[in-house]
Each structure stands twice: as C-alpha cells, then as structure tokens.
Amino acid sequence: MAWSTREMAELAGTSLRAVRHCHDIGLLDGPERFSSGYEQYGVSHPVRLLRIKRLAALGFSLSRIADMRDGPDADPVPRDLPALDEESAAAIERLRHARAEVGAHMRRTATTDLPLRLASVDGTAELPDPDRSLVTVLGTVLGPSGMDAYADSLREKPQPVARDLDELPADADEPARRTLAECLVPYVRGLRAKHPGLSDLASDAPRGRQHTARTIGKAMTDLYNPPQFDVMRRLHTLLSATGDPR
C-alpha cells in the first residue's frame, strides 16, 4: 500500500516540513515517483520516520541518528545509550535546580539576580549594589563548599567597620585607607574563626584557584572605587604578614 507525504507525516505525528528536512539531510530515502507525477512511499518509509522520531524524543541528535544502522542488521540497542543516559541525568539535575530556584522566586524568598544558594540568605536584599554584583560573580566561580562558606558568612550582621568600607568615598586619603585596613583585620579574623571555609573559598572551585582569583580580582577592580580596592589590598597584605590564609 502506498503512502502520501501527508499521510506519512500524520502517522508519525510530525509536519510535512520535518519530513522534507529528513530527506534533505539523508535520514529518509526519497519516495517512488510515478508517471503521473505523484510521490508515494512504501511502508518502510513511515517505519523509518517513526524510528527517527522515537530516537529524537529520547534525546539523540539527527546527526547521531544518521550514523546508526537501520534494517535487519541494526543494533537493537543504540551504542550511544549510556552517554545519552548521562546527558539525561545531567539535564534532570539542571532542571531540578531550576525548579527549586523558580519555587523560591514564587515564594519571594529569593531574588532573581543572585544565585539561589546566596539569594535565599536573609540580608542579601540589603547588600549594596557592588556587593550584590560580586555575589553574582562568586556564584559562577565557587564550588559547593565555597558557596556554603560564603552564604554562612552573609548571615552575620555586618559590623560598623564593614559598613565603613562600603561607604568609603572615592576621595578618601591615605591615612583613612590605612586606618580602615587595620581596623578590618580583627573583623575578618573573627569571620574566618566562625567560618573556616572563608580561608579557602576556592578549595573546590570548578575551574581552579587561579581562575577563581583572577575572576574575583577583575570584578572587584571594576565594582569598587580605588580607595575601597586599596583598602582591600592593604587588608590582604596585613593578613598575609601575620600568617593568615590568603
């Protein structure tokens, strides 16, 4: 029995355009053309089209389907199934995290501009704009342990000396910078004592310590005014001189 292009498309639950695309890329053999000019398919064509559709629904790309043998000697189980299973598991995990984030936004317990692990922490809504932007960057470079340590530290109520850094004007002189850096030393040490993970935020960074440090450094240079950045540099030097972790 002969099949028209439309009948075959309807059987497979697809469009005429999709059938033609399968022809164009060599996934589906052309129909038999009769002297009347009509094109008709044999039963092998809709069977092949249904197989293509099922494999595509599983997640195989058309190029991978094209590499699979068809017919009596075809592999009953495609060799790429283990790799596809891993890809599917990763996609499910991404969707699980996305759904959790959407749920948090719907409950209005998180803001859309911050990573979920940090956005759900009380107090992030009051962060100054530069700090919020830095948190967004940290969310892309830190691993789970680093994110947990940083999120825990955000739960601490900021001390006045930390607010002094946030409010340091762009024309702050050298004595003001030096004094503020010195005052920040015990504050930072206290945070690290409560949250040891802060001493090595990049311990499990996906792209390594150097990439993490370089990315954070670039962000801080752009986000904070020169006196603020100078205070942070001085603070780093003071902590390093006394043997504190970087």
Residue frames relative to the residue before (quaternion, step in Angstrom):
aa qw qx qy qz dx dy dz
M 1.0000 0.0000 0.0000 0.0000 0.00 0.00 0.00
A 0.3547 -0.7528 0.5201 0.1924 3.57 -0.89 0.95
W 0.2243 -0.7599 0.6005 0.1078 3.52 -1.21 0.69
S 0.3523 -0.6966 0.5764 0.2414 3.56 -1.04 0.77
T 0.6686 -0.4872 0.3658 0.4265 3.58 -1.27 0.29
R 0.6641 0.5050 -0.3140 0.4532 3.57 0.94 -0.86
E 0.6505 0.5148 -0.3257 0.4536 3.61 0.94 -0.85
M 0.6567 0.5103 -0.3112 0.4599 3.55 0.97 -0.84
A 0.6466 0.5162 -0.3130 0.4663 3.58 1.00 -0.85
E 0.6571 0.5072 -0.3082 0.4648 3.59 0.98 -0.85
L 0.6335 0.5323 -0.3328 0.4523 3.59 0.98 -0.81
A 0.7316 0.4152 -0.2286 0.4901 3.57 0.94 -0.90
G 0.4151 -0.7211 0.4671 0.2992 3.58 1.24 -0.16
T 0.5724 0.5604 -0.3941 0.4506 3.55 1.02 0.78
S 0.5808 -0.6050 0.4275 0.3373 3.56 -1.30 -0.06
L 0.6369 -0.5028 0.4123 0.4143 3.54 -1.30 0.32
R 0.6206 0.5522 -0.3377 0.4425 3.56 1.03 -0.77
A 0.6561 0.5078 -0.3153 0.4607 3.60 0.98 -0.82
V 0.6243 0.5289 -0.3390 0.4644 3.58 1.04 -0.76
R 0.6657 0.4950 -0.3043 0.4682 3.57 0.89 -0.91
H 0.6304 0.5302 -0.3421 0.4522 3.60 1.03 -0.74
C 0.6279 0.5278 -0.3359 0.4629 3.59 1.04 -0.74
H 0.6126 0.5236 -0.3394 0.4852 3.56 1.11 -0.66
D 0.6802 0.5336 -0.2970 0.4054 3.55 0.79 -1.08
I 0.7674 0.3529 -0.1995 0.4967 3.60 0.96 -0.79
G 0.5944 -0.6423 0.3336 0.3507 3.56 1.27 0.32
L 0.4502 0.6936 -0.4560 0.3291 3.59 1.19 0.30
L 0.7843 0.2116 -0.0859 0.5769 3.56 1.14 -0.61
D 0.4395 -0.6938 0.5051 0.2651 3.56 -0.82 1.01
G 0.5689 -0.6087 0.4366 0.3394 3.54 -1.18 0.58
P 0.5434 -0.6209 0.4492 0.3426 3.61 -1.18 0.48
E 0.5461 -0.5713 0.4850 0.3745 3.49 -1.33 0.20
R 0.2309 -0.7802 0.5689 0.1201 3.56 -0.85 0.97
F 0.2759 -0.7753 0.5508 0.1392 3.55 -0.77 1.08
S 0.6908 -0.4877 0.3394 0.4120 3.55 -1.33 0.31
S 0.6111 0.5605 -0.3447 0.4400 3.55 1.18 -0.49
G 0.5548 -0.6152 0.3898 0.4022 3.56 1.25 -0.30
Y 0.5616 0.6042 -0.3936 0.4058 3.56 1.23 -0.25
E 0.2904 -0.7254 0.5984 0.1769 3.55 -1.22 0.68
Q 0.0280 0.8039 -0.5920 0.0499 3.57 -0.84 0.99
Y 0.3204 -0.7578 0.5486 0.1486 3.52 -1.14 0.78
G 0.3951 -0.6583 0.5782 0.2761 3.50 -1.29 0.47
V 0.7197 -0.4650 0.2926 0.4244 3.56 -1.29 0.25
S 0.5785 0.5980 -0.3894 0.3952 3.63 1.08 -0.52
H 0.6196 0.5696 -0.3494 0.4118 3.60 1.10 -0.61
P 0.7001 0.4228 -0.3024 0.4896 3.67 0.74 -0.85
V 0.5936 0.5515 -0.3735 0.4516 3.60 1.10 -0.60
R 0.6548 0.4982 -0.2992 0.4832 3.57 0.97 -0.89
L 0.6559 0.5157 -0.3146 0.4526 3.59 0.93 -0.88
L 0.6435 0.5144 -0.3209 0.4673 3.59 1.00 -0.79
R 0.6327 0.5189 -0.3305 0.4703 3.60 1.03 -0.74
I 0.6333 0.5274 -0.3276 0.4620 3.57 0.97 -0.86
K 0.6717 0.5066 -0.2988 0.4504 3.55 0.91 -0.95
R 0.6581 0.5072 -0.3201 0.4552 3.60 0.93 -0.84
L 0.6651 0.4993 -0.3061 0.4634 3.58 0.93 -0.88
A 0.6430 0.5131 -0.3213 0.4690 3.57 1.03 -0.78
A 0.6407 0.5240 -0.3246 0.4578 3.58 1.05 -0.77
L 0.6281 0.5271 -0.3333 0.4653 3.59 1.15 -0.57
G 0.6254 -0.5566 0.3378 0.4301 3.55 1.21 -0.42
F 0.4718 0.6608 -0.4582 0.3617 3.60 1.24 0.06
S 0.4192 -0.6753 0.5423 0.2722 3.54 -1.03 0.78
L 0.6312 -0.5457 0.3812 0.3982 3.57 -1.20 0.45
S 0.6254 0.5370 -0.3474 0.4470 3.59 1.04 -0.67
R 0.6551 0.4883 -0.3196 0.4799 3.61 1.04 -0.73
I 0.6208 0.5326 -0.3431 0.4617 3.59 1.06 -0.73
A 0.6336 0.5512 -0.3303 0.4309 3.57 1.02 -0.81
D 0.6749 0.4997 -0.2929 0.4572 3.59 1.13 -0.63
M 0.5920 0.5819 -0.3680 0.4189 3.58 1.24 -0.27
R 0.4521 -0.6767 0.5077 0.2826 3.54 -1.02 0.80
D 0.1843 -0.7624 0.6108 0.1079 3.53 -1.15 0.64
G 0.6484 0.5345 -0.3730 0.3934 3.56 -1.22 0.28
P 0.8052 -0.3194 0.1996 0.4581 3.59 -1.31 -0.19
D 0.7419 0.3966 -0.2304 0.4892 3.61 1.03 -0.74
A 0.3773 0.7369 -0.4854 0.2810 3.58 1.21 0.28
D 0.5363 -0.6066 0.4752 0.3444 3.56 -1.16 0.64
P 0.4402 -0.7014 0.4808 0.2881 3.65 -0.74 0.95
V 0.7597 0.1918 -0.1167 0.6103 3.57 1.17 -0.63
P 0.4224 -0.7190 0.4817 0.2695 3.62 -0.50 1.08
R 0.5275 -0.6693 0.4275 0.3015 3.56 -0.92 0.92
D 0.6653 0.5275 -0.3045 0.4317 3.58 1.13 -0.56
L 0.4029 0.7519 -0.4635 0.2396 3.62 1.20 -0.05
P 0.6418 0.5145 -0.3628 0.4380 3.69 0.85 -0.71
A 0.6598 0.4914 -0.3109 0.4760 3.59 0.96 -0.84
L 0.6435 0.5204 -0.3177 0.4628 3.55 1.03 -0.81
D 0.6174 0.5465 -0.3397 0.4527 3.57 1.07 -0.74
E 0.6471 0.5067 -0.3142 0.4752 3.59 1.00 -0.81
E 0.6474 0.5125 -0.3191 0.4652 3.57 0.96 -0.83
S 0.6503 0.5165 -0.3143 0.4600 3.57 0.99 -0.84
A 0.6406 0.5230 -0.3233 0.4599 3.58 0.99 -0.84
A 0.6541 0.5036 -0.3126 0.4700 3.58 0.99 -0.84
A 0.6451 0.5183 -0.3210 0.4606 3.58 1.01 -0.81
I 0.6353 0.5243 -0.3256 0.4641 3.58 1.01 -0.82
E 0.6521 0.5138 -0.3178 0.4580 3.58 0.96 -0.83
R 0.6361 0.5162 -0.3292 0.4697 3.58 1.02 -0.81
L 0.6676 0.4957 -0.2993 0.4680 3.57 0.95 -0.86
R 0.6110 0.5461 -0.3557 0.4494 3.59 1.06 -0.69
H 0.6654 0.4817 -0.3003 0.4847 3.57 0.94 -0.87
A 0.6445 0.5240 -0.3267 0.4510 3.58 0.98 -0.83
R 0.6594 0.5025 -0.3170 0.4607 3.57 0.97 -0.84
A 0.6246 0.5317 -0.3390 0.4607 3.58 1.03 -0.74
E 0.6630 0.4959 -0.3053 0.4704 3.56 1.00 -0.83
V 0.6328 0.5185 -0.3339 0.4683 3.59 0.97 -0.81
G 0.6472 0.5259 -0.3185 0.4508 3.57 0.98 -0.84
A 0.6458 0.5124 -0.3179 0.4683 3.56 1.02 -0.81
H 0.6466 0.5046 -0.3224 0.4726 3.57 1.01 -0.77
M 0.6483 0.5202 -0.3233 0.4523 3.59 0.99 -0.81
R 0.6927 0.4362 -0.2700 0.5069 3.57 1.11 -0.69
R 0.3774 -0.7561 0.4485 0.2909 3.54 1.39 -0.06
T 0.4464 0.6606 -0.4825 0.3626 3.54 1.01 0.85
A 0.7591 0.2381 -0.1717 0.5811 3.58 1.26 0.07
T 0.3554 -0.7188 0.5566 0.2172 3.53 -1.19 0.60
T 0.5672 -0.6695 0.3751 0.2989 3.56 -1.03 0.79
D 0.6668 0.5270 -0.3230 0.4163 3.61 1.13 -0.35
L 0.7062 0.4217 -0.2598 0.5059 3.60 1.25 -0.10
P 0.5853 -0.5493 0.4439 0.3984 3.60 -1.18 0.48
L 0.6132 -0.6009 0.3638 0.3613 3.58 -0.98 0.86
R 0.6447 0.5397 -0.3367 0.4239 3.62 0.88 -0.87
L 0.7448 0.3717 -0.2094 0.5131 3.59 1.10 -0.66
A 0.6308 0.5686 -0.3379 0.4057 3.57 1.06 -0.75
S 0.6809 0.5036 -0.2940 0.4432 3.58 1.09 -0.65
V 0.5191 0.6307 -0.4168 0.3988 3.58 1.30 -0.05
D 0.4867 -0.6565 0.4878 0.3070 3.56 -0.85 0.95
G 0.7572 0.3870 -0.2851 0.4422 3.54 -1.00 0.84
T 0.5564 0.6141 -0.4134 0.3775 3.60 1.13 -0.39
A 0.5841 0.5900 -0.3789 0.4088 3.59 1.12 -0.54
E 0.7117 0.4420 -0.2607 0.4797 3.59 1.16 -0.55
L 0.4155 0.7177 -0.4741 0.2956 3.59 1.23 0.04
P 0.5205 -0.6040 0.4883 0.3547 3.61 -1.07 0.65
D 0.6756 -0.5280 0.3295 0.3953 3.57 -1.14 0.59
P 0.6593 0.4927 -0.3462 0.4503 3.67 0.82 -0.78
D 0.6575 0.5062 -0.3168 0.4595 3.59 0.98 -0.81
R 0.6271 0.5259 -0.3374 0.4651 3.60 1.02 -0.75
S 0.6573 0.4992 -0.3159 0.4680 3.57 0.96 -0.83
L 0.6387 0.5180 -0.3294 0.4640 3.59 1.01 -0.76
V 0.6195 0.5385 -0.3369 0.4613 3.59 1.02 -0.78
T 0.6300 0.5305 -0.3305 0.4610 3.58 1.01 -0.79
V 0.6556 0.4970 -0.3098 0.4767 3.59 0.96 -0.85
L 0.6405 0.5337 -0.3293 0.4433 3.59 0.92 -0.89
G 0.6314 0.5612 -0.3273 0.4234 3.55 1.05 -0.75
T 0.6891 0.4698 -0.2836 0.4734 3.59 1.18 -0.44
V 0.7677 0.3828 -0.1977 0.4743 3.63 1.11 -0.51
L 0.6653 0.5074 -0.3198 0.4446 3.62 1.10 -0.52
G 0.4307 -0.6661 0.5445 0.2727 3.52 -1.25 0.53
P 0.7658 -0.3819 0.2413 0.4576 3.62 -1.25 0.01
S 0.6727 0.4977 -0.3074 0.4531 3.60 0.91 -0.88
G 0.6580 0.5070 -0.3039 0.4666 3.55 0.96 -0.88
M 0.6464 0.5178 -0.3132 0.4646 3.56 1.00 -0.84
D 0.6504 0.5170 -0.3207 0.4549 3.59 0.96 -0.85
A 0.6610 0.5070 -0.3106 0.4579 3.58 0.93 -0.91
Y 0.6784 0.4811 -0.2979 0.4686 3.57 0.91 -0.88
A 0.6374 0.5246 -0.3307 0.4574 3.60 0.97 -0.81
D 0.6442 0.5173 -0.3221 0.4623 3.58 0.99 -0.82
S 0.6614 0.5089 -0.3158 0.4515 3.59 0.96 -0.80
L 0.6218 0.5561 -0.3456 0.4298 3.58 1.10 -0.63
R 0.5961 0.5721 -0.3642 0.4298 3.57 1.22 -0.35
E 0.5560 0.5987 -0.3926 0.4222 3.57 1.27 -0.30
K 0.4634 -0.6626 0.5086 0.2957 3.56 -0.98 0.80
P 0.4534 -0.7057 0.4637 0.2853 3.63 -0.65 1.05
Q 0.3806 -0.7106 0.5482 0.2227 3.55 -1.01 0.89
P 0.6833 -0.4953 0.3307 0.4223 3.63 -1.17 0.44
V 0.6373 0.5409 -0.3463 0.4259 3.59 0.99 -0.77
A 0.6262 0.5186 -0.3428 0.4705 3.59 1.11 -0.62
R 0.6449 0.5034 -0.3195 0.4782 3.56 1.03 -0.76
D 0.5844 0.5707 -0.3701 0.4425 3.59 1.12 -0.62
L 0.6416 0.5086 -0.3225 0.4751 3.58 1.05 -0.74
D 0.6388 0.5310 -0.3252 0.4519 3.59 0.96 -0.84
E 0.7725 0.3735 -0.1740 0.4833 3.55 1.00 -0.88
L 0.3699 0.7431 -0.4879 0.2702 3.61 1.26 0.13
P 0.3659 -0.7638 0.4842 0.2199 3.62 -0.60 1.07
A 0.6345 -0.5671 0.3847 0.3576 3.53 -1.25 0.48
D 0.7129 0.4156 -0.2609 0.5011 3.61 1.22 -0.30
A 0.2834 0.7774 -0.5177 0.2174 3.61 1.20 0.41
D 0.3887 -0.7478 0.4892 0.2245 3.59 -0.85 0.96
E 0.7365 -0.4514 0.2897 0.4122 3.54 -1.35 0.20
P 0.6529 0.5018 -0.3446 0.4507 3.68 0.85 -0.76
A 0.6451 0.5179 -0.3279 0.4562 3.60 1.00 -0.79
R 0.6440 0.5157 -0.3216 0.4646 3.57 1.01 -0.77
R 0.6660 0.5104 -0.3058 0.4500 3.57 0.89 -0.96
T 0.6653 0.5106 -0.3029 0.4526 3.57 0.91 -0.94
L 0.6674 0.5032 -0.3080 0.4544 3.58 0.89 -0.90
A 0.6341 0.5257 -0.3343 0.4579 3.59 0.96 -0.81
E 0.6626 0.5027 -0.3062 0.4631 3.59 0.94 -0.85
C 0.6619 0.5037 -0.3040 0.4644 3.58 1.03 -0.77
L 0.6478 0.5373 -0.3172 0.4370 3.57 1.11 -0.59
V 0.5218 0.6704 -0.4110 0.3307 3.60 1.12 -0.53
P 0.7206 0.4112 -0.2888 0.4777 3.67 0.64 -0.91
Y 0.6000 0.5615 -0.3637 0.4386 3.59 1.10 -0.63
V 0.6853 0.4709 -0.2835 0.4776 3.58 0.88 -0.95
R 0.6280 0.5284 -0.3402 0.4590 3.59 0.99 -0.78
G 0.6412 0.5254 -0.3234 0.4564 3.57 1.01 -0.76
L 0.6425 0.5135 -0.3204 0.4699 3.56 0.99 -0.81
R 0.6774 0.4919 -0.2946 0.4609 3.57 0.93 -0.88
A 0.6162 0.5383 -0.3513 0.4551 3.57 1.08 -0.63
K 0.6873 0.4642 -0.2716 0.4882 3.59 1.04 -0.80
H 0.7929 0.1699 -0.0464 0.5834 3.54 1.07 -0.82
P 0.2140 -0.8349 0.4930 0.1186 3.62 0.29 1.24
G 0.5950 0.6025 -0.3637 0.3883 3.56 1.10 -0.62
L 0.5519 0.6181 -0.3936 0.3981 3.59 1.19 -0.39
S 0.6101 0.5819 -0.3499 0.4083 3.57 1.15 -0.56
D 0.7914 0.1110 -0.0693 0.5971 3.57 1.22 -0.33
L 0.0771 -0.8488 0.5228 0.0164 3.56 0.55 1.19
A 0.7268 0.4451 -0.2428 0.4633 3.57 1.06 -0.72
S 0.2758 0.8076 -0.4926 0.1704 3.60 1.23 0.30
D 0.8043 0.1381 -0.0796 0.5725 3.60 1.02 -0.71
A 0.2038 0.7968 -0.5388 0.1822 3.57 1.10 0.66
P 0.5309 -0.6781 0.3994 0.3144 3.63 -0.74 1.01
R 0.7879 0.3022 -0.1611 0.5119 3.60 0.98 -0.77
G 0.6705 -0.5488 0.2890 0.4071 3.56 1.19 0.46
R 0.6885 -0.5189 0.3421 0.3737 3.51 -1.33 0.38
Q 0.6712 0.5179 -0.3197 0.4231 3.59 0.82 -0.95
H 0.6628 0.4936 -0.3094 0.4704 3.57 0.89 -0.89
T 0.6462 0.5258 -0.3200 0.4512 3.57 0.97 -0.87
A 0.6779 0.4878 -0.2930 0.4655 3.59 0.86 -0.97
R 0.6590 0.5125 -0.3129 0.4530 3.58 0.94 -0.85
T 0.6688 0.5025 -0.3008 0.4580 3.59 0.93 -0.89
I 0.6705 0.4864 -0.3002 0.4731 3.58 0.90 -0.93
G 0.6396 0.5379 -0.3243 0.4432 3.58 1.00 -0.83
K 0.6531 0.5031 -0.3123 0.4719 3.59 0.94 -0.86
A 0.6576 0.5139 -0.3149 0.4520 3.57 0.93 -0.88
M 0.6774 0.4951 -0.3020 0.4526 3.58 0.88 -0.90
T 0.6154 0.5490 -0.3486 0.4453 3.58 1.03 -0.71
D 0.7135 0.4456 -0.2530 0.4779 3.57 1.00 -0.82
L 0.7224 0.4937 -0.2549 0.4115 3.58 0.98 -0.83
Y 0.7793 0.3172 -0.1625 0.5154 3.58 1.03 -0.72
N 0.5355 -0.6263 0.4516 0.3421 3.55 -1.12 0.63
P 0.7089 -0.4936 0.2841 0.4160 3.63 -1.16 0.48
P 0.6605 0.4841 -0.3463 0.4578 3.67 0.85 -0.72
Q 0.6355 0.5207 -0.3394 0.4581 3.62 0.97 -0.77
F 0.6692 0.4874 -0.3013 0.4731 3.57 0.90 -0.90
D 0.6275 0.5337 -0.3338 0.4583 3.58 1.04 -0.75
V 0.6305 0.5212 -0.3352 0.4675 3.59 1.00 -0.76
M 0.6536 0.5034 -0.3181 0.4672 3.59 0.94 -0.83
R 0.6341 0.5199 -0.3293 0.4682 3.59 1.03 -0.77
R 0.6573 0.5000 -0.3059 0.4737 3.58 0.96 -0.88
L 0.6266 0.5394 -0.3303 0.4553 3.57 1.01 -0.83
H 0.6352 0.5254 -0.3185 0.4681 3.57 0.96 -0.89
T 0.6637 0.5055 -0.3060 0.4586 3.59 0.91 -0.90
L 0.6632 0.5099 -0.3054 0.4548 3.59 0.92 -0.88
L 0.6681 0.4901 -0.3042 0.4700 3.56 0.95 -0.85
S 0.6576 0.5135 -0.3107 0.4554 3.58 0.96 -0.83
A 0.6433 0.5456 -0.3228 0.4293 3.58 1.03 -0.80
T 0.7328 0.3936 -0.2298 0.5053 3.58 1.14 -0.58
G 0.6283 -0.5902 0.3177 0.3948 3.56 1.25 0.38
D 0.4238 0.6908 -0.4863 0.3267 3.62 1.21 0.18
P 0.5759 -0.5808 0.4368 0.3744 3.60 -1.10 0.63
R 0.5731 -0.5932 0.4330 0.3636 3.55 -1.16 0.55
